[in-house]
Amino acid sequence: QVKLLQSGAALVKPGASVKMSCKASGYTFTDYWVSWVKQSHGKSLEWIGEIYPNSGATNFNEKFKGKATLTVDKSTSTAYMELSRLTSEDSAIYYCTRGRAYYWGQGVMVTVSS
Amino acid sequence: DVVLTQTPPTLSATIGQSVSISCRSSQSLLHSNGNTYLNWLLQRPGQPPQLLIYLVSRLESGVPNRFSGSGSGTDFTLKISGVEAEDLGVYYCVQSTHAPWTFGGGTKLELK
């Protein structure tokens, strides 16, 4: 079955960067877009952007341009998201999803604190 | 960006009661390809969201048929026909017809 296994929680300092992973299994990785979604504590969900593993094409929410970088490693069926210049506003849970929010990873909690 | 307005924000129900959640969009969600990309998600406490309904009314595999979705254009509804204890959590509608995807504010279903 389709699984999206995300990397573990991260505690990072303000101004630093963090890179998280999303390893896909149970389907052909290059056939489906992978999206990333942010959920701030106790709040709703925000779409960050998406990447098409076959070509590396990306689309971003304007709000996250310059903040998030999306990449893939087709050899390991893994998608990555790097967040840069972190502030307290970036503390949140980040999910990867396949397609139009059909399948979800378990989430990565990122805490930005000195 | 498309704004999705969910009502009510909180819903109190007894086991066995039927309830409905509304999701209204600031613009039509009918895509040029004829599909309407409006999904419903359930997020249980401490869990990631899970898909319940896709393309307005299609039940995701494994989801109980007490869940149903309806609507078109800008008005959509999720109905639970006979709430069960495992249904408690926060429900979200999400549209991916227009970029960027956007989510409703959520409806928390709790036991009365």
Interface residues (C-beta under 8 A of the other chain):
Chain A: S35 S44 L45 E46 W47 G49 N59 F60 N61 E62 K63 Y95 R100 A101 Y102 Y103 W104 G105 Q106 G107
Chain B: Y37 N39 L41 P48 P49 Q50 L51 Y54 E60 Y92 V94 S96 A99 P100 W101 T102 F103 G104 G105 G106
